[in-house]
Amino acid sequence: MEHCPIRSFAKNYPEAARQILSTPSFSASNSLDKVGDNPLLRAGGTLEQYLDWRGWDLSRILKVHNLDGDDNLLQSAIGLLSHPLTFPLTLGRHVRALSRHLDDVADDVDDLSKMNRHLRLCCVGARAECTLPDDYWREFLISLFSSHQSSNDLHSDESFRCTIDFVGPDVPRNLKSRTLTIHDKDYQSPMQNANNKLVYYLTMNYYTSFLHEVLLDSRMDTVQPLFWDGFVLFNPGFGHPNLQNQWRSTLQFLLGTNKPILVTAHSTVDAERDSEILAKLTFDTECHLGQYNENPFASRMYFVDPFPASDEGVAHIVRPNHSEFLLQ
């Protein structure tokens, strides 16, 4: 198979690639009139629509570098951005479902407005998503802000916190907890007092351990599974023959929490294998087992799996977050 044209684009035009990967500024006060148009919040939204909504002017950047007029180069530019954005945008488009408590939330109430204005998520088996620059994870905060301001959230004038605990043996040990914010000193709801500015917080914690080790470690007293609102598994591949035993007890624990679980897969092959495992584990439960769907916010950068997809030696082409699945 030919080399991925997206990586070739980045190699051949490094300065254009650098500008393309720079995130546009975001102002809460200047964005209130268009939050309802965020493509992440509507069915059928696409990456192209999101980039336009956020103000990524790729055509202008390509023109500056005399690369305009070639649709292949434009598609490569979009594909280049899709790679770092796939994690925050895939998570952002499912944020409501991941915060939903089916037993105590009425249909006409925004789930994110309840209780203490704090959404707690656990990313299990975390890897590449841990090392994303802050600017890309801030896109997830933007999706939270958009979700609140465009809904029937009675508390949209209040600040909001989200915590993501990244857990897994491949989490780099040098990563330290940090907090990102979205705020605007000029933004103030009519319902707010002068000392109560709107701020959205995203705190990210990192644990270089298996999930069961984190749960058993008494020193990790900040990690309490009952307080996690949902779980995220980016490209876990637990259906692969070499990984099934390693994941079995973890999946059983996650299913036992009765919390929503977002799972993605590298390919249709991975999705089918993962589905078979989930079907077996949920056979005698009341879990709603849907189906994997192709993710419109998947990375468009492809790789060739070193292990073939079949005994015939057919190449296994993978893309991060190619497919997505929500277990509720």
Protein Blocks (a to p, Z undefined) as FASTA:
>chain_A
ZZdfklmmmmmmmmlmmmmmpccdddfklmmmmmmmpmklpghiafklmmmmnopafklm
mmmnopghiaklmmmmmmmmmmmmmmmmmmmmmmmmmmpcfklpcfkbcfklgcjlpacd
ddehiaklmmpcfklmmmmmmmmmmmmmmmccfklmpccddddddedfklcfkbccdddd
dddfkbccfkbcfklccddddddddddddfklmmmmmklmmbcfklpgbdcdehklpmpm
klmmmmmmmmmmmmmnopacddddfbfklmmmmmmmmmmmmmmmcbdcddddddfkbcfb
dcddfbdfbfnopacdddehkbacddZZ
